[in-house]
Amino acid sequence: MAKVKVTQIRSTIKRPNDQKLTIKALGLGKINRSVEVELTPQIQGMIRKVDHLVTVTEL
């Protein structure tokens, strides 16, 4: 599996609760916080759901 680096670039203020929970499930929560995750279909779906709040770079 490929690894990707997910970085939160926008705030979750005034966002729907499901997007806030998705950010939390990815291990983010503050702007400029980054995590490295395996790129599984489940993670891809989570990233797609909050793609306007995060950036993704391949490692």
C-alpha positions, 0 to 999 in steps of 0.5 A: 500500500502507498503512504500519503501525507494528509495536512489540514489547511482549513478550519472545521468551524461552520462545517457539518458535524460529519466533516468534523468527525472525519477530520478527527478520525484522520488524526487531524484537528488543527490547521497545519497538522499532518499525518501519514496514513496508508492509502486504503479505500476507506482512507480515500473515501475519508479524504474525498469527503473533506478534500476542501479542508486538506491537502494530500501528498504522496510519499 
